[in-house]
Amino acid sequence: DTGVSQDPRHKITKRGQNVTFRCDPISEHNRLYWYRQTLGQGPEFLTYFQNEAQLEKSRLLSDRFSAERPKGSFSTLEIQRTEQGDSAMYLCASSLSTVNTEAFFGQGTRLTVV
Amino acid sequence: SQELEQSPQSLIVQEGKNLTINCTSSKTLYGLYWYKQKYGEGLIFLMMLQKGGEEKSHEKITAKLDEKKQQSSLHITASQPSHAGIYLCGAVHNDYKLSFGAGTTVTVRA
């Protein structure tokens, strides 16, 4: 399967714990996005990378969230000291960096903070 | 995104009937994307529109982008149970960042 893959698919964690999610984009895609989606809402932009450079980070993203893409390939999203409000689906997408090219999404990681 | 408004929020349609979903942007669109999502899964790309007046079709789904490039509609002809899901419009404005509307939940009743 050469699509975008995310791991894990599901994560249940206790409040206050740290969690890390991984995204493997389509290999030739140099742009990578992270989104968060809650029930009944569209995906909410969190951050994106052009190769290994993090070009934009949403103001909605607190300091507890950090993302990396160290070699311009896979990316990780870490949430420290999780809160119940962090419960959501976290989606990763990748695309080429040409103008108006479609982004391909992974299946997402569903986080439940108890 | 408050920049993209989708309507209706949800709709129920009898199998075989047509349906239309609208997406309105508060800014000029550089690209308009339609995606479909099954509950709890990722987004599946449907089609992308760039030019004012552009219209694209795939099987029974047609999408149009108006001349002023601030509104798009998605039309499904003779809906089937496989058309059920959440339809999301996404837009690129002037910063290459893809933003989404809140989605329209489509239920198809047999």
Interface residues (C-beta under 8 A of the other chain):
Chain A: V4 Y33 Y35 G40 Q41 G42 P43 E44 F45 Y48 E56 M89 L91 A93 S97 V99 N100 E102 A103 F104 F105 G106 Q107 G108 R110
Chain B: S1 L4 Q6 Y30 G31 Y33 Y35 G40 E41 G42 L43 I44 F45 M48 Q50 L88 G90 V92 D95 Y96 K97 L98 S99 F100 G101 A102 G103
